[in-house]
Amino acid sequence: MRVAAIQMTSGAEVAANLAAAADLLGRAAAAGAQFIVLPENFAYLDADEAGRLAITENFGAGPIQAFLAHTARTHGVWLVGGTTPIRGLEDRRAYSASLLYGPDGECKARYDKIHLFDVGVPGAEESYRESATAIPGVRPVVHAASVGRIGLAVCYDVRFPALFHELGERGMDLLALPAAFTVPTGEAHWHVLLRARAIESLCYVVAAAQCGEHAGGRRTYGHSLIVGPWGDVLAECPAGPGFVAAEVDIMRVERLRTRFPALEHRRALRCGRPLAKDS
């Protein structure tokens, strides 16, 4: 199976972002990709996070979701729609939802980003408070698709191994990770974190990133990656909008897990209580 990660420099104009995404998705599909991942905030990215609330959609309806459904159906691909702001029960915040569409254009799974980016970036005059406009999700998601068992996560999630332990327990073969990593954190941690997540779960990782400078001056790192289950980088898109594609073999995951059964050797640890000594 051929997979692809789309890399974008999204801005504050939704129509322009969707047009750019449509072009890149069409090119990736023409190159033979059957599974494609868009970056986080692909339809809108601005330093003013409050602006995303203006494009919030009800789940199952709205122009961004219609675009994703139409694109997946038109190209006959599995499509992870980066993230889309989906309305919750409160008006002032929205879920940052990663939506998985099948080749029939139907939404097959929804994952709401669990870990929100509330940080000051070391070594830079940048700070973020994603929780001001986003509601954290609570549920890990793995969807059993015809192309394999797909795990969903988003950007800052990659720093929290417990989430990926749970996805691994649910049998994840392929992790889709849309992201908009800042430049300083990306330079320091992007590659090593993605390779670590692939290695510890013995799965493929398809990480689609934002890149360059966006409206309001925010800068993102790019370097969209496709990583193999042994931590090998199969493909990388270092700079500028575009896409990167690679062949993956889900049976390789099964063979590797059989020969190197590290996932079966995990032991549950209780915080604050050491394991009992061998008798």
C-alpha positions in Angstrom: 0.0 0.0 0.0 1.2 3.5 -0.8 0.6 6.2 1.9 1.2 9.9 1.7 1.6 12.9 4.1 0.5 16.3 2.9 2.6 19.4 4.0 1.0 22.8 3.9 1.5 26.4 4.8 -2.1 27.2 5.8 -3.3 30.7 6.5 -6.4 32.5 7.6 -8.5 32.1 4.4 -10.4 28.9 4.4 -11.2 28.9 0.7 -7.5 29.3 -0.2 -6.5 26.6 2.2 -9.0 24.1 0.8 -7.9 24.9 -2.8 -4.3 24.2 -1.8 -5.3 21.0 0.0 -7.3 19.8 -3.0 -4.4 20.3 -5.3 -1.9 18.4 -3.1 -4.4 15.6 -2.4 -5.1 15.2 -6.1 -1.3 15.0 -6.8 -0.8 12.4 -4.0 -3.7 10.3 -5.2 -2.4 10.5 -8.8 0.9 9.2 -7.4 -0.9 6.1 -6.2 -1.5 6.9 -2.5 -4.4 5.0 -1.0 -4.0 6.4 2.5 -3.4 10.2 2.9 -3.0 12.4 5.9 -3.5 16.2 6.0 -1.8 18.4 8.6 -3.3 19.9 11.7 -5.4 23.0 11.2 -5.2 22.5 7.4 -8.3 24.6 6.7 -7.3 27.5 9.0 -4.1 28.5 10.8 -3.6 31.9 12.4 -1.7 33.2 15.4 -5.1 34.4 16.7 -6.6 31.0 17.8 -10.0 32.6 18.5 -10.5 32.9 14.7 -10.9 29.1 14.5 -14.2 29.4 16.4 -15.7 31.3 13.5 -15.3 28.2 11.3 -16.5 25.7 13.9 -18.8 23.1 12.4 -21.4 20.7 13.8 -20.2 17.1 13.6 -21.4 15.7 10.2 -22.1 19.0 8.5 -20.2 22.0 7.2 -18.0 23.0 4.3 -14.8 21.5 5.7 -16.3 18.1 6.4 -18.1 18.2 3.0 -14.7 18.9 1.3 -13.1 16.0 3.1 -15.9 13.6 2.2 -16.0 14.7 -1.4 -12.2 14.4 -1.8 -12.0 10.9 -0.2 -14.9 9.7 -2.5 -13.6 11.3 -5.6 -10.1 9.8 -5.3 -11.2 6.6 -3.7 -8.8 7.0 -0.8 -8.7 6.7 3.0 -8.2 10.3 4.2 -7.3 11.6 7.6 -8.6 15.2 7.6 -5.9 16.8 9.7 -8.0 18.6 12.3 -11.4 20.4 12.0 -13.0 22.5 14.8 -16.1 20.6 15.9 -18.7 22.3 18.1 -19.2 21.0 21.6 -21.8 21.8 24.2 -20.2 25.1 25.0 -20.0 28.1 22.7 -16.6 29.5 23.5 -14.5 26.4 22.6 -14.5 23.5 20.1 -13.0 20.1 19.8 -9.9 19.7 17.6 -11.2 16.7 15.7 -9.2 14.4 13.5 -11.7 12.8 11.1 -11.0 9.6 9.2 -12.9 9.2 5.9 -13.2 6.0 3.8 -13.1 5.7 0.0 -16.9 5.9 0.0 -16.8 9.4 1.5 -18.2 8.4 4.8 -16.7 9.4 8.1 -15.5 6.2 9.7 -13.9 7.5 12.9 -13.4 10.7 14.9 -10.6 11.4 17.4 -10.7 14.6 19.5 -7.2 15.8 20.4 -6.5 14.9 24.1 -3.4 16.8 24.9 -3.7 20.6 24.4 -0.6 22.8 23.7 -0.5 25.2 26.7 3.2 26.1 26.8 5.8 28.7 26.5 8.3 27.6 23.8 11.9 27.4 25.2 14.4 29.5 23.4 11.7 31.6 21.6 9.4 34.5 22.4 6.3 32.3 21.8 3.6 31.0 24.1 0.4 29.2 23.4 -2.8 28.4 25.2 -4.7 26.0 23.1 -7.2 25.2 25.9 -8.6 28.8 25.5 -10.4 27.7 22.3 -10.2 23.9 22.3 -11.9 21.3 24.5 -9.7 18.3 25.3 -10.8 14.9 24.1 -10.9 11.8 26.4 -11.0 8.8 24.2 -8.2 7.0 22.3 -9.2 5.8 18.8 -8.1 2.9 16.6 -10.2 2.1 13.5 -10.1 -1.3 11.8 -10.0 -0.4 8.1 -9.4 -2.4 5.0 -5.9 -0.9 4.9 -5.0 -1.9 8.5 -5.8 -0.8 12.0 -5.4 3.0 12.0 -4.6 4.9 15.2 -5.3 8.6 15.4 -3.4 11.2 17.3 -2.5 14.9 16.9 0.7 17.0 17.3 1.3 17.6 21.0 -0.1 14.1 21.8 3.2 12.7 20.5 4.9 13.6 23.8 2.7 11.4 25.9 3.7 7.7 25.6 0.7 6.4 27.6 -1.6 7.3 24.8 0.4 5.2 22.3 0.6 2.4 24.7 -3.2 2.3 24.7 -3.3 2.5 20.9 -0.8 -0.4 20.7 -3.0 -2.4 23.1 -5.8 -1.9 20.6 -3.7 -3.3 17.8 -2.7 -0.2 15.9 -0.7 -1.0 12.7 -0.5 2.5 11.3 -0.5 5.8 13.2 -1.8 9.0 11.5 -0.4 12.1 13.2 -1.4 15.6 11.8 0.8 18.3 13.3 1.7 22.0 13.4 5.0 21.8 15.4 6.7 25.1 16.2 10.2 25.6 14.7 12.2 25.4 18.0 10.4 22.3 19.3 10.4 20.7 15.9 14.2 21.1 15.5 14.8 19.6 18.9 12.2 16.8 19.1 10.1 16.1 16.0 12.2 13.3 14.5 13.1 11.5 17.7 9.6 11.5 19.0 8.0 10.1 15.8 10.7 7.4 15.5 10.2 6.5 19.2 6.4 6.2 18.8 7.0 3.9 15.7 9.6 1.8 17.6 7.6 1.3 20.8 4.4 0.3 19.0 6.1 -1.5 16.2 3.9 0.4 13.7 4.1 2.7 10.7 3.8 6.4 11.4 2.4 8.9 8.8 3.0 12.4 10.2 1.7 15.4 8.1 3.0 18.8 9.1 2.5 22.5 8.7 5.5 24.4 7.5 6.8 28.0 7.0 5.3 31.3 8.2 1.6 31.7 8.7 -0.8 34.6 9.2 0.1 36.5 12.4 3.8 35.4 12.2 3.5 31.9 13.6 6.2 29.6 12.2 6.0 25.8 11.9 8.7 23.2 11.3 7.6 21.1 8.4 9.5 17.8 7.8 6.5 15.6 7.2 7.6 12.0 7.8 6.7 8.5 7.0 8.4 6.1 9.5 8.7 2.3 9.5 8.0 0.1 12.5 11.7 -0.4 13.1 12.2 3.4 13.4 13.5 3.8 9.8 12.6 7.0 8.0 11.0 6.0 4.7 10.3 9.4 3.4 10.6 13.1 4.4 9.4 16.4 3.1 11.9 18.9 4.6 10.7 22.3 3.4 7.8 24.0 1.6 4.3 22.8 0.7 4.1 19.4 -1.0 3.6 15.8 -0.2 5.8 12.8 0.6 4.8 9.2 -0.2 6.1 5.7 0.6 5.2 2.1 0.3 4.1 0.3 3.5 3.6 -3.4 4.2 1.2 -4.0 7.0 2.2 -7.7 7.0 5.7 -6.5 7.9 4.2 -5.2 11.2 2.8 -8.7 11.9 6.0 -10.5 11.0 8.0 -8.1 13.1 5.8 -8.4 16.1 6.0 -12.2 15.9 9.8 -12.3 15.7 10.3 -9.5 18.1 7.4 -9.7 20.6 8.2 -6.7 22.7 4.6 -5.7 22.9 3.8 -9.0 24.6 6.5 -8.3 27.2 4.9 -5.1 28.6 4.2 -5.2 32.4 1.7 -3.0 34.1 3.4 -0.7 36.7 1.8 1.1 39.5 3.1 4.6 40.1 5.0 4.8 43.4 5.1 1.0 43.9 8.2 -0.9 42.7 7.8 -4.3 41.2 8.2 -7.1 43.6 11.7 -8.8 43.6 12.0 -12.2 42.0 11.6 -15.0 44.5 
